[in-house]
Amino acid sequence: MQEKLTTISGIRLYSLYTAVHSFTLSIYIPAGPLYDGVENAGMSHLFEHAVFRNVNHLMGGELYRELDRYGLTLSGATYNELVQISVQGSLSHFEKAVEILLLALSPLVITPAELNAEKERIKREIREDTYRSSVDAMSQKAVWQETGLAETITGTVGKISKVTVKRLSDFASTLLCRENVFFYLTGAFEEKHLAFLRDKMAGISLPSGEKRENVAQKPSGFFNRKPDITVKRANFCKVKLAFDVDCKKTKKPARDIVYDVLFQGDTSKIFLELSEKNGYVYSFDANLDEYRNLGSLSLAFETSATDFAPALRLVKEILDGVTERIEEDELSLAKVPYTENYDFILDDAEGLNWNKAWESHILGFEYNTLEDRRKAYSDVTLKEAIETAREIFKPSNLTISAKHRNPEVALKIIKDIFLS
């Protein structure tokens, strides 16, 4: 199956046929903390929410009734680097879905009262979210420092409270330009569906604007850690290790393979040693944030005060170990989801839509067919995987954030393990 690109009114439309019983049509808009910066923190997320209010307003308050009538789902999400607005459903109601989704690109005409109602919802979301006091938030601030990526997607109550309809409309005009917005259609559509979509897209008029690249601002401390350590007091013990990643020196397939060797599946090193064999933790959180130039690979876990030191020491041994040796069997097992099960995603029009749009057209890992993607992962060698691990797991890339019952003790443990 090969991706197809069509340009209508200067806007890109990507499509990829899959033999399922539904379709997903998405609009992707480069937005979020990567572009908002500190001053506009939370604006992209507010814009995404306001789009739904606006579409409902334009439809005379009938949006949700119409969605239910035609069995359609309209969804939105804001990520660090993009806003996604999607519609899913049966092809029998494709035309109605297109008409609804295209309203998402309309100028904001909601009233101040409607905007205030949405702002109140977001402020409740912010107040109810415990993320800001978490180790994850500590780590995010420490890793991304003064850049927009140090801010949360939702912003702050104070900043959201001050947003007016005019300010949000002006902000939206910086997002909605033909160089940045693109559509992606996946599912078992026919040529007549594409023709209808192209015809409707021809009526869209978006202004020209500055092309947004998925490039993160480099914090002053990036690749120049000591490592950086922050410890705060709490009634539990949790730690997060985050490693700066140079996404230009390392390739995505090799990064994913190293990540999976360590963290993914029942044979991953961290699971086997930290949980299965030693019982220091039951579960852990690992993540790989990637932009075209920079990224961050992280591991977080909570453990007892007694196990805090041995668990950290074990993690360091494992991470150091992959910079010296990865077994052929470990490499083979890590490749299986990409080389044996790679076509499973064809069964999921929504998942394929997101995966293809983000990997190829946001992150820049370009491939035309899933076979091309499979080969890219299959071609990762032991040598490349080990070299990628060496590039990532350097002390000069490491930021450690922790909460502990006794911060002084935790700080000494961390320094003894990682600075000795």
TORBA-344287 format. One record per residue (C-alpha): residue number from 0; x, y, z. Coordinates in nm, 4 decimals, m for minus. Example, Ala and Ser with C-alpha at 12.3 -4.5 7.8 and 13.67 -1.06 7.14 Angstrom:
% residues 2
rovex 0	c1 1.2300	c2 m0.4500	c3 0.7800
rovex 1	c1 1.3670	c2 m0.1060	c3 0.7140
This chain:
% residues 420
rovex 0	c1 0.0000	c2 0.0000	c3 0.0000
rovex 1	c1 0.1500	c2 0.3312	c3 m0.1076
rovex 2	c1 0.0775	c2 0.6800	c3 0.0177
rovex 3	c1 m0.0646	c2 0.9300	c3 m0.2293
rovex 4	c1 m0.0141	c2 1.3077	c3 m0.2171
rovex 5	c1 m0.2480	c2 1.5618	c3 m0.3738
rovex 6	c1 m0.2252	c2 1.9386	c3 m0.3296
rovex 7	c1 m0.5481	c2 2.1404	c3 m0.3335
rovex 8	c1 m0.5562	c2 2.5164	c3 m0.2745
rovex 9	c1 m0.1951	c2 2.4871	c3 m0.1663
rovex 10	c1 m0.2911	c2 2.2394	c3 0.1098
rovex 11	c1 m0.1467	c2 1.8908	c3 0.1177
rovex 12	c1 m0.3790	c2 1.5907	c3 0.1192
rovex 13	c1 m0.2210	c2 1.2534	c3 0.1923
rovex 14	c1 m0.4197	c2 0.9339	c3 0.1488
rovex 15	c1 m0.3487	c2 0.5676	c3 0.2142
rovex 16	c1 m0.6022	c2 0.2968	c3 0.1294
rovex 17	c1 m0.6597	c2 0.0126	c3 0.3759
rovex 18	c1 m0.9214	c2 m0.2620	c3 0.3467
rovex 19	c1 m1.1168	c2 m0.1973	c3 0.6677
rovex 20	c1 m1.4789	c2 m0.1043	c3 0.7353
rovex 21	c1 m1.4281	c2 0.2576	c3 0.8371
rovex 22	c1 m1.2344	c2 0.5707	c3 0.7485
rovex 23	c1 m1.0392	c2 0.8322	c3 0.9415
rovex 24	c1 m0.9927	c2 1.1812	c3 0.8045
rovex 25	c1 m0.7660	c2 1.4120	c3 1.0043
rovex 26	c1 m0.6418	c2 1.7679	c3 0.9921
rovex 27	c1 m0.2908	c2 1.8156	c3 1.1296
rovex 28	c1 m0.1727	c2 2.1584	c3 1.2429
rovex 29	c1 0.1830	c2 2.2189	c3 1.3681
rovex 30	c1 0.1121	c2 2.3786	c3 1.7066
rovex 31	c1 0.1580	c2 2.3165	c3 2.0792
rovex 32	c1 0.4336	c2 2.3999	c3 2.3309
rovex 33	c1 0.7078	c2 2.3470	c3 2.0704
rovex 34	c1 0.5823	c2 2.6579	c3 1.8892
rovex 35	c1 0.3792	c2 2.8440	c3 2.1526
rovex 36	c1 0.6746	c2 2.9388	c3 2.3698
rovex 37	c1 0.6414	c2 3.0549	c3 2.7293
rovex 38	c1 0.4249	c2 3.3591	c3 2.6573
rovex 39	c1 0.1530	c2 3.1657	c3 2.4701
rovex 40	c1 0.1628	c2 2.8516	c3 2.6854
rovex 41	c1 m0.1708	c2 2.6712	c3 2.6578
rovex 42	c1 m0.2973	c2 2.8660	c3 2.3561
rovex 43	c1 m0.2847	c2 2.5761	c3 2.1084
rovex 44	c1 m0.4795	c2 2.3573	c3 2.3513
rovex 45	c1 m0.7375	c2 2.6329	c3 2.4008
rovex 46	c1 m0.7614	c2 2.6710	c3 2.0230
rovex 47	c1 m0.8328	c2 2.2995	c3 1.9852
rovex 48	c1 m1.1135	c2 2.3224	c3 2.2415
rovex 49	c1 m1.2506	c2 2.6390	c3 2.0820
rovex 50	c1 m1.2688	c2 2.4678	c3 1.7426
rovex 51	c1 m1.5375	c2 2.2339	c3 1.8749
rovex 52	c1 m1.7330	c2 2.5263	c3 2.0222
rovex 53	c1 m1.6976	c2 2.7074	c3 1.6910
rovex 54	c1 m1.8129	c2 2.4132	c3 1.4784
rovex 55	c1 m2.1128	c2 2.3650	c3 1.7068
rovex 56	c1 m2.1887	c2 2.7374	c3 1.6810
rovex 57	c1 m2.1687	c2 2.7263	c3 1.3002
rovex 58	c1 m2.4053	c2 2.4285	c3 1.2993
rovex 59	c1 m2.6627	c2 2.6061	c3 1.5117
rovex 60	c1 m2.5870	c2 2.3951	c3 1.8171
rovex 61	c1 m2.6586	c2 2.0714	c3 1.6301
rovex 62	c1 m2.3031	c2 1.9294	c3 1.6055
rovex 63	c1 m2.3359	c2 1.6491	c3 1.8577
rovex 64	c1 m2.6854	c2 1.5526	c3 1.7478
rovex 65	c1 m2.5605	c2 1.5295	c3 1.3875
rovex 66	c1 m2.2619	c2 1.3198	c3 1.4896
rovex 67	c1 m2.4913	c2 1.0767	c3 1.6680
rovex 68	c1 m2.7370	c2 1.0742	c3 1.3775
rovex 69	c1 m2.4683	c2 0.9632	c3 1.1314
rovex 70	c1 m2.2622	c2 0.7480	c3 1.3669
rovex 71	c1 m1.9596	c2 0.9748	c3 1.3368
rovex 72	c1 m1.6916	c2 1.0568	c3 1.5931
rovex 73	c1 m1.5249	c2 1.3978	c3 1.5963
rovex 74	c1 m1.2151	c2 1.4111	c3 1.8156
rovex 75	c1 m0.9286	c2 1.6453	c3 1.8879
rovex 76	c1 m0.5964	c2 1.6320	c3 2.0651
rovex 77	c1 m0.3092	c2 1.8681	c3 2.1358
rovex 78	c1 0.0440	c2 1.7353	c3 2.1544
rovex 79	c1 0.3767	c2 1.9073	c3 2.2092
rovex 80	c1 0.4177	c2 1.9649	c3 1.8354
rovex 81	c1 0.0752	c2 1.9470	c3 1.6752
rovex 82	c1 m0.3011	c2 1.9726	c3 1.6994
rovex 83	c1 m0.4979	c2 1.6873	c3 1.5436
rovex 84	c1 m0.8688	c2 1.7085	c3 1.4635
rovex 85	c1 m1.0243	c2 1.3898	c3 1.3242
rovex 86	c1 m1.3509	c2 1.2440	c3 1.2126
rovex 87	c1 m1.4168	c2 0.8701	c3 1.1939
rovex 88	c1 m1.7097	c2 0.6675	c3 1.0739
rovex 89	c1 m1.8710	c2 0.4623	c3 0.8021
rovex 90	c1 m1.8019	c2 0.5472	c3 0.4374
rovex 91	c1 m2.1763	c2 0.5683	c3 0.3834
rovex 92	c1 m2.1623	c2 0.9040	c3 0.5655
rovex 93	c1 m1.8293	c2 1.0249	c3 0.4317
rovex 94	c1 m1.9714	c2 1.3391	c3 0.2726
rovex 95	c1 m2.1350	c2 1.4550	c3 0.5960
rovex 96	c1 m1.8094	c2 1.3867	c3 0.7823
rovex 97	c1 m1.6111	c2 1.6009	c3 0.5373
rovex 98	c1 m1.8571	c2 1.8883	c3 0.5656
rovex 99	c1 m1.8307	c2 1.8835	c3 0.9448
rovex 100	c1 m1.4536	c2 1.8511	c3 0.9595
rovex 101	c1 m1.3878	c2 2.1358	c3 0.7163
rovex 102	c1 m1.5731	c2 2.3691	c3 0.9510
rovex 103	c1 m1.2766	c2 2.3261	c3 1.1875
rovex 104	c1 m1.0786	c2 2.5585	c3 0.9589
rovex 105	c1 m1.3395	c2 2.8348	c3 0.9726
rovex 106	c1 m1.2636	c2 3.1709	c3 1.1383
rovex 107	c1 m1.3693	c2 3.1808	c3 1.5035
rovex 108	c1 m1.7155	c2 3.3282	c3 1.5414
rovex 109	c1 m1.7942	c2 3.2021	c3 1.8901
rovex 110	c1 m1.9229	c2 3.4525	c3 2.1411
rovex 111	c1 m1.7241	c2 3.5667	c3 2.4459
rovex 112	c1 m1.9695	c2 3.3678	c3 2.6592
rovex 113	c1 m1.8991	c2 3.0485	c3 2.4627
rovex 114	c1 m1.5240	c2 3.1040	c3 2.4887
rovex 115	c1 m1.5515	c2 3.1696	c3 2.8614
rovex 116	c1 m1.7412	c2 2.8431	c3 2.9076
rovex 117	c1 m1.4596	c2 2.6538	c3 2.7353
rovex 118	c1 m1.1949	c2 2.8419	c3 2.9335
rovex 119	c1 m1.3678	c2 2.7386	c3 3.2564
rovex 120	c1 m1.3559	c2 2.3746	c3 3.1470
rovex 121	c1 m0.9824	c2 2.4006	c3 3.0784
rovex 122	c1 m0.9185	c2 2.5767	c3 3.4091
rovex 123	c1 m1.0950	c2 2.2883	c3 3.5858
rovex 124	c1 m0.8754	c2 2.0490	c3 3.3880
rovex 125	c1 m0.5657	c2 2.2351	c3 3.5065
rovex 126	c1 m0.6791	c2 2.2454	c3 3.8700
rovex 127	c1 m0.7686	c2 1.8756	c3 3.8772
rovex 128	c1 m0.4453	c2 1.7655	c3 3.7113
rovex 129	c1 m0.1788	c2 1.6479	c3 3.9580
rovex 130	c1 0.0956	c2 1.6562	c3 3.6944
rovex 131	c1 0.2394	c2 1.9933	c3 3.8005
rovex 132	c1 0.3517	c2 1.8583	c3 4.1379
rovex 133	c1 0.4883	c2 1.5324	c3 3.9950
rovex 134	c1 0.8396	c2 1.4079	c3 3.9290
rovex 135	c1 0.7505	c2 1.4123	c3 3.5590
rovex 136	c1 0.6873	c2 1.7876	c3 3.5746
rovex 137	c1 1.0138	c2 1.8389	c3 3.7648
rovex 138	c1 1.1963	c2 1.6477	c3 3.4946
rovex 139	c1 1.0236	c2 1.8346	c3 3.2100
rovex 140	c1 1.1313	c2 2.1694	c3 3.3565
rovex 141	c1 1.4856	c2 2.0484	c3 3.4183
rovex 142	c1 1.5319	c2 1.8946	c3 3.0731
rovex 143	c1 1.3758	c2 2.1666	c3 2.8575
rovex 144	c1 1.4587	c2 2.4577	c3 3.0886
rovex 145	c1 1.3691	c2 2.7983	c3 2.9436
rovex 146	c1 1.2090	c2 2.6727	c3 2.6194
rovex 147	c1 0.8405	c2 2.6292	c3 2.5345
rovex 148	c1 0.8693	c2 2.2541	c3 2.5848
rovex 149	c1 0.9202	c2 2.3169	c3 2.9562
rovex 150	c1 0.5573	c2 2.4351	c3 2.9686
rovex 151	c1 0.2525	c2 2.2098	c3 2.9997
rovex 152	c1 0.0144	c2 2.1676	c3 2.7076
rovex 153	c1 m0.2730	c2 2.3158	c3 2.9102
rovex 154	c1 m0.0891	c2 2.6320	c3 3.0224
rovex 155	c1 m0.1796	c2 2.8052	c3 3.3489
rovex 156	c1 m0.5092	c2 2.9246	c3 3.4960
rovex 157	c1 m0.3816	c2 3.2823	c3 3.4993
rovex 158	c1 m0.2841	c2 3.2868	c3 3.1318
rovex 159	c1 m0.5972	c2 3.1094	c3 3.0096
rovex 160	c1 m0.8186	c2 3.3504	c3 3.2045
rovex 161	c1 m0.6841	c2 3.6482	c3 3.0088
rovex 162	c1 m0.7501	c2 3.5133	c3 2.6580
rovex 163	c1 m1.0149	c2 3.6995	c3 2.4566
rovex 164	c1 m1.1906	c2 3.5936	c3 2.1368
rovex 165	c1 m0.9816	c2 3.8444	c3 1.9412
rovex 166	c1 m0.6545	c2 3.7251	c3 2.0868
rovex 167	c1 m0.7440	c2 3.3626	c3 2.0174
rovex 168	c1 m0.8541	c2 3.4507	c3 1.6628
rovex 169	c1 m0.5255	c2 3.6314	c3 1.6016
rovex 170	c1 m0.3398	c2 3.3302	c3 1.7400
rovex 171	c1 m0.5389	c2 3.0918	c3 1.5185
rovex 172	c1 m0.4402	c2 3.2934	c3 1.2118
rovex 173	c1 m0.0743	c2 3.2087	c3 1.2839
rovex 174	c1 m0.1596	c2 2.8364	c3 1.2881
rovex 175	c1 m0.3903	c2 2.8055	c3 0.9913
rovex 176	c1 m0.1753	c2 2.8659	c3 0.6854
rovex 177	c1 m0.1504	c2 2.6469	c3 0.3781
rovex 178	c1 0.2204	c2 2.5743	c3 0.4248
rovex 179	c1 0.1543	c2 2.3992	c3 0.7569
rovex 180	c1 m0.1954	c2 2.2498	c3 0.7628
rovex 181	c1 m0.2342	c2 1.9112	c3 0.5965
rovex 182	c1 m0.5018	c2 1.6412	c3 0.5692
rovex 183	c1 m0.4634	c2 1.2650	c3 0.5964
rovex 184	c1 m0.7247	c2 1.0105	c3 0.4839
rovex 185	c1 m0.6992	c2 0.6411	c3 0.5713
rovex 186	c1 m0.9453	c2 0.3544	c3 0.5371
rovex 187	c1 m1.1341	c2 0.1714	c3 0.2627
rovex 188	c1 m1.2305	c2 0.4817	c3 0.0654
rovex 189	c1 m1.2967	c2 0.4835	c3 m0.3077
rovex 190	c1 m1.1975	c2 0.7317	c3 m0.5763
rovex 191	c1 m1.5391	c2 0.8987	c3 m0.5507
rovex 192	c1 m1.4690	c2 0.9789	c3 m0.1852
rovex 193	c1 m1.1339	c2 1.1325	c3 m0.2721
rovex 194	c1 m1.2959	c2 1.3314	c3 m0.5508
rovex 195	c1 m1.5603	c2 1.4689	c3 m0.3132
rovex 196	c1 m1.2936	c2 1.5615	c3 m0.0584
rovex 197	c1 m1.0777	c2 1.7316	c3 m0.3209
rovex 198	c1 m1.3772	c2 1.9266	c3 m0.4473
rovex 199	c1 m1.4646	c2 2.0499	c3 m0.0981
rovex 200	c1 m1.1018	c2 2.1329	c3 m0.0183
rovex 201	c1 m1.0865	c2 2.3466	c3 m0.3320
rovex 202	c1 m1.3192	c2 2.5880	c3 m0.1559
rovex 203	c1 m1.0803	c2 2.6376	c3 0.1363
rovex 204	c1 m0.8833	c2 2.9600	c3 0.1374
rovex 205	c1 m0.5972	c2 2.9659	c3 0.3852
rovex 206	c1 m0.3380	c2 3.2433	c3 0.3868
rovex 207	c1 0.0286	c2 3.1863	c3 0.3193
rovex 208	c1 0.2495	c2 3.1780	c3 0.6287
rovex 209	c1 0.5873	c2 3.0853	c3 0.7629
rovex 210	c1 0.6631	c2 2.7150	c3 0.7280
rovex 211	c1 0.6921	c2 2.5494	c3 1.0689
rovex 212	c1 0.9616	c2 2.2872	c3 1.1091
rovex 213	c1 0.9531	c2 2.0275	c3 1.3843
rovex 214	c1 1.2736	c2 2.1644	c3 1.5388
rovex 215	c1 1.3103	c2 2.2067	c3 1.9141
rovex 216	c1 1.4888	c2 2.5032	c3 2.0651
rovex 217	c1 1.8063	c2 2.3712	c3 2.2262
rovex 218	c1 1.8156	c2 2.4464	c3 2.6008
rovex 219	c1 2.1429	c2 2.5853	c3 2.7306
rovex 220	c1 2.2183	c2 2.2716	c3 2.9305
rovex 221	c1 2.1448	c2 2.0187	c3 2.6577
rovex 222	c1 2.4332	c2 1.7697	c3 2.6034
rovex 223	c1 2.6214	c2 1.9505	c3 2.8786
rovex 224	c1 2.4866	c2 1.7943	c3 3.1986
rovex 225	c1 2.6966	c2 1.7225	c3 3.5062
rovex 226	c1 2.4625	c2 1.5113	c3 3.5357
rovex 227	c1 2.1943	c2 1.7557	c3 3.6558
rovex 228	c1 2.0200	c2 1.6397	c3 3.9750
rovex 229	c1 1.7088	c2 1.7751	c3 4.1506
rovex 230	c1 1.5605	c2 1.6122	c3 4.4631
rovex 231	c1 1.2539	c2 1.7221	c3 4.6596
rovex 232	c1 1.0852	c2 1.5925	c3 4.9737
rovex 233	c1 0.7754	c2 1.3704	c3 4.9527
rovex 234	c1 0.6135	c2 1.0824	c3 5.1404
rovex 235	c1 0.7159	c2 0.8417	c3 4.8631
rovex 236	c1 1.0290	c2 0.7603	c3 4.6620
rovex 237	c1 1.0190	c2 0.8144	c3 4.2871
rovex 238	c1 1.2938	c2 0.8933	c3 4.0387
rovex 239	c1 1.3087	c2 0.9873	c3 3.6729
rovex 240	c1 1.6182	c2 0.9617	c3 3.4539
rovex 241	c1 1.6063	c2 1.1603	c3 3.1290
rovex 242	c1 1.8751	c2 1.1467	c3 2.8605
rovex 243	c1 1.9185	c2 1.4152	c3 2.5957
rovex 244	c1 1.9005	c2 1.2656	c3 2.2452
rovex 245	c1 2.0651	c2 1.3993	c3 1.9319
rovex 246	c1 1.8119	c2 1.3048	c3 1.6631
rovex 247	c1 2.0456	c2 1.4121	c3 1.3851
rovex 248	c1 2.3269	c2 1.1810	c3 1.4942
rovex 249	c1 2.0939	c2 0.8855	c3 1.5555
rovex 250	c1 1.8308	c2 0.7319	c3 1.3265
rovex 251	c1 1.4748	c2 0.6679	c3 1.4383
rovex 252	c1 1.4713	c2 0.2899	c3 1.3732
rovex 253	c1 1.7899	c2 0.2442	c3 1.5788
rovex 254	c1 1.6529	c2 0.4651	c3 1.8605
rovex 255	c1 1.3327	c2 0.2614	c3 1.8694
rovex 256	c1 1.5233	c2 m0.0670	c3 1.8759
rovex 257	c1 1.7458	c2 0.0452	c3 2.1666
rovex 258	c1 1.4373	c2 0.1722	c3 2.3495
rovex 259	c1 1.2578	c2 m0.1599	c3 2.3007
rovex 260	c1 1.5586	c2 m0.3677	c3 2.4065
rovex 261	c1 1.5484	c2 m0.1792	c3 2.7363
rovex 262	c1 1.1821	c2 m0.1092	c3 2.8036
rovex 263	c1 0.9347	c2 m0.2815	c3 2.5710
rovex 264	c1 0.7892	c2 m0.6278	c3 2.6203
rovex 265	c1 0.8343	c2 m0.9165	c3 2.8605
rovex 266	c1 1.1972	c2 m0.9759	c3 2.7582
rovex 267	c1 1.3111	c2 m0.6138	c3 2.7918
rovex 268	c1 1.6121	c2 m0.5651	c3 3.0151
rovex 269	c1 1.4572	c2 m0.3159	c3 3.2575
rovex 270	c1 1.1427	c2 m0.5240	c3 3.3064
rovex 271	c1 1.3312	c2 m0.8492	c3 3.3611
rovex 272	c1 1.5857	c2 m0.7060	c3 3.6051
rovex 273	c1 1.4003	c2 m0.4283	c3 3.7843
rovex 274	c1 1.0619	c2 m0.5972	c3 3.8159
rovex 275	c1 1.0610	c2 m0.9674	c3 3.7311
rovex 276	c1 1.3882	c2 m1.0840	c3 3.8909
rovex 277	c1 1.4454	c2 m0.8393	c3 4.1746
rovex 278	c1 1.0989	c2 m0.7033	c3 4.2493
rovex 279	c1 1.2209	c2 m0.3490	c3 4.3103
rovex 280	c1 0.9179	c2 m0.2206	c3 4.1157
rovex 281	c1 0.5981	c2 m0.3627	c3 3.9755
rovex 282	c1 0.5844	c2 m0.1232	c3 3.6814
rovex 283	c1 0.7759	c2 0.1654	c3 3.5326
rovex 284	c1 0.7191	c2 0.4467	c3 3.2841
rovex 285	c1 0.9498	c2 0.4913	c3 2.9882
rovex 286	c1 0.9138	c2 0.7419	c3 2.7079
rovex 287	c1 1.0927	c2 0.8643	c3 2.3965
rovex 288	c1 1.0085	c2 1.2227	c3 2.2971
rovex 289	c1 1.1429	c2 1.3061	c3 1.9511
rovex 290	c1 1.1692	c2 1.6123	c3 1.7312
rovex 291	c1 1.3675	c2 1.6462	c3 1.4106
rovex 292	c1 1.6790	c2 1.7680	c3 1.5891
rovex 293	c1 1.6487	c2 1.6825	c3 1.9580
rovex 294	c1 1.4746	c2 1.4369	c3 2.1853
rovex 295	c1 1.4599	c2 1.2953	c3 2.5364
rovex 296	c1 1.4591	c2 0.9296	c3 2.6418
rovex 297	c1 1.3330	c2 0.8789	c3 2.9965
rovex 298	c1 1.2707	c2 0.6136	c3 3.2587
rovex 299	c1 1.0674	c2 0.6735	c3 3.5754
rovex 300	c1 0.9793	c2 0.4387	c3 3.8590
rovex 301	c1 0.8619	c2 0.4421	c3 4.2191
rovex 302	c1 1.0155	c2 0.2139	c3 4.4773
rovex 303	c1 1.0599	c2 0.1783	c3 4.8519
rovex 304	c1 1.3181	c2 0.3802	c3 5.0435
rovex 305	c1 1.5046	c2 0.0543	c3 5.1108
rovex 306	c1 1.5166	c2 m0.0380	c3 4.7426
rovex 307	c1 1.5904	c2 0.3135	c3 4.6145
rovex 308	c1 1.9689	c2 0.2697	c3 4.6039
rovex 309	c1 1.9895	c2 m0.0895	c3 4.4717
rovex 310	c1 1.7244	c2 m0.0184	c3 4.2077
rovex 311	c1 1.9101	c2 0.2883	c3 4.0819
rovex 312	c1 2.2415	c2 0.1036	c3 4.0847
rovex 313	c1 2.0878	c2 m0.1788	c3 3.8811
rovex 314	c1 1.9436	c2 0.0654	c3 3.6277
rovex 315	c1 2.2827	c2 0.2284	c3 3.5813
rovex 316	c1 2.4444	c2 m0.1116	c3 3.5257
rovex 317	c1 2.1834	c2 m0.2001	c3 3.2625
rovex 318	c1 2.2165	c2 0.1314	c3 3.0775
rovex 319	c1 2.5945	c2 0.1123	c3 3.0871
rovex 320	c1 2.5709	c2 m0.2464	c3 2.9658
rovex 321	c1 2.3890	c2 m0.1669	c3 2.6410
rovex 322	c1 2.6608	c2 0.0795	c3 2.5473
rovex 323	c1 2.9039	c2 m0.2141	c3 2.5429
rovex 324	c1 2.6991	c2 m0.5145	c3 2.4379
rovex 325	c1 2.3578	c2 m0.6053	c3 2.2988
rovex 326	c1 2.2952	c2 m0.9717	c3 2.2240
rovex 327	c1 2.1864	c2 m1.0790	c3 1.8772
rovex 328	c1 1.8800	c2 m1.2426	c3 2.0313
rovex 329	c1 1.7860	c2 m0.9193	c3 2.2100
rovex 330	c1 1.8108	c2 m0.7285	c3 1.8833
rovex 331	c1 1.5985	c2 m0.9881	c3 1.7020
rovex 332	c1 1.3257	c2 m0.9843	c3 1.9666
rovex 333	c1 1.3126	c2 m0.6038	c3 1.9658
rovex 334	c1 1.2656	c2 m0.6026	c3 1.5880
rovex 335	c1 0.9632	c2 m0.8340	c3 1.5832
rovex 336	c1 0.6893	c2 m0.5659	c3 1.6180
rovex 337	c1 0.8449	c2 m0.3756	c3 1.3268
rovex 338	c1 0.9378	c2 m0.6652	c3 1.0984
rovex 339	c1 0.6833	c2 m0.9407	c3 1.1717
rovex 340	c1 0.3757	c2 m0.7525	c3 1.2947
rovex 341	c1 0.4311	c2 m0.4305	c3 1.1020
rovex 342	c1 0.1206	c2 m0.4692	c3 0.8865
rovex 343	c1 m0.1163	c2 m0.5070	c3 1.1854
rovex 344	c1 m0.1629	c2 m0.1309	c3 1.1738
rovex 345	c1 m0.3495	c2 m0.1721	c3 0.8445
rovex 346	c1 m0.6387	c2 m0.3059	c3 1.0548
rovex 347	c1 m0.6675	c2 0.0291	c3 1.2344
rovex 348	c1 m0.7487	c2 0.3250	c3 1.0100
rovex 349	c1 m0.7235	c2 0.5710	c3 1.2995
rovex 350	c1 m0.3903	c2 0.4388	c3 1.4281
rovex 351	c1 m0.2423	c2 0.4286	c3 1.0793
rovex 352	c1 m0.3566	c2 0.7852	c3 1.0164
rovex 353	c1 m0.1734	c2 0.9157	c3 1.3224
rovex 354	c1 0.1343	c2 0.6972	c3 1.2799
rovex 355	c1 0.1924	c2 0.7875	c3 0.9168
rovex 356	c1 0.1218	c2 1.1584	c3 0.9604
rovex 357	c1 0.3451	c2 1.1968	c3 1.2648
rovex 358	c1 0.6359	c2 0.9804	c3 1.1550
rovex 359	c1 0.6601	c2 1.0898	c3 0.7935
rovex 360	c1 0.5256	c2 1.4429	c3 0.7845
rovex 361	c1 0.5954	c2 1.5807	c3 1.1299
rovex 362	c1 0.9055	c2 1.3916	c3 1.2437
rovex 363	c1 1.0520	c2 1.3465	c3 0.8952
rovex 364	c1 1.1006	c2 0.9670	c3 0.8990
rovex 365	c1 0.9808	c2 0.9341	c3 0.5416
rovex 366	c1 0.8720	c2 0.6114	c3 0.3755
rovex 367	c1 0.6166	c2 0.5474	c3 0.1014
rovex 368	c1 0.5084	c2 0.1967	c3 0.1951
rovex 369	c1 0.4945	c2 m0.0066	c3 0.5138
rovex 370	c1 0.7396	c2 m0.2445	c3 0.3486
rovex 371	c1 0.9867	c2 0.0449	c3 0.3305
rovex 372	c1 0.9320	c2 0.1005	c3 0.7035
rovex 373	c1 0.9758	c2 m0.2692	c3 0.7790
rovex 374	c1 1.3061	c2 m0.2756	c3 0.5913
rovex 375	c1 1.4381	c2 0.0297	c3 0.7770
rovex 376	c1 1.3980	c2 m0.1548	c3 1.1083
rovex 377	c1 1.5175	c2 m0.4862	c3 0.9692
rovex 378	c1 1.8402	c2 m0.3201	c3 0.8523
rovex 379	c1 1.9403	c2 m0.1976	c3 1.2001
rovex 380	c1 2.2626	c2 m0.3812	c3 1.2912
rovex 381	c1 2.4073	c2 m0.4679	c3 1.6311
rovex 382	c1 2.6856	c2 m0.2194	c3 1.5682
rovex 383	c1 2.4393	c2 0.0621	c3 1.4933
rovex 384	c1 2.2255	c2 m0.0220	c3 1.7977
rovex 385	c1 2.5256	c2 m0.0184	c3 2.0320
rovex 386	c1 2.6599	c2 0.3043	c3 1.8808
rovex 387	c1 2.3155	c2 0.4614	c3 1.9250
rovex 388	c1 2.3100	c2 0.3519	c3 2.2903
rovex 389	c1 2.6548	c2 0.5032	c3 2.3406
rovex 390	c1 2.5421	c2 0.8305	c3 2.1877
rovex 391	c1 2.2386	c2 0.8496	c3 2.4185
rovex 392	c1 2.3530	c2 0.7121	c3 2.7546
rovex 393	c1 2.6259	c2 0.9610	c3 2.8352
rovex 394	c1 2.6603	c2 1.1339	c3 3.1743
rovex 395	c1 2.6633	c2 1.4661	c3 2.9869
rovex 396	c1 2.3108	c2 1.3857	c3 2.8600
rovex 397	c1 2.1611	c2 1.2875	c3 3.1956
rovex 398	c1 1.9086	c2 1.4751	c3 3.4091
rovex 399	c1 1.7855	c2 1.3076	c3 3.7285
rovex 400	c1 1.4718	c2 1.4246	c3 3.9104
rovex 401	c1 1.3532	c2 1.2578	c3 4.2285
rovex 402	c1 1.1184	c2 1.2802	c3 4.5243
rovex 403	c1 1.2185	c2 1.1038	c3 4.8451
rovex 404	c1 1.1280	c2 1.0858	c3 5.2126
rovex 405	c1 1.4778	c2 1.2076	c3 5.2891
rovex 406	c1 1.6103	c2 1.4308	c3 5.0065
rovex 407	c1 1.9590	c2 1.4572	c3 5.1552
rovex 408	c1 1.9952	c2 1.0801	c3 5.1649
rovex 409	c1 1.8555	c2 1.0463	c3 4.8114
rovex 410	c1 2.0932	c2 1.3108	c3 4.6768
rovex 411	c1 2.3914	c2 1.1310	c3 4.8302
rovex 412	c1 2.2771	c2 0.7973	c3 4.6842
rovex 413	c1 2.2322	c2 0.9461	c3 4.3378
rovex 414	c1 2.5715	c2 1.1175	c3 4.3455
rovex 415	c1 2.7440	c2 0.8022	c3 4.4708
rovex 416	c1 2.5951	c2 0.6008	c3 4.1853
rovex 417	c1 2.6089	c2 0.8435	c3 3.8942
rovex 418	c1 2.9031	c2 1.0708	c3 3.9801
rovex 419	c1 3.1498	c2 0.8141	c3 4.1116
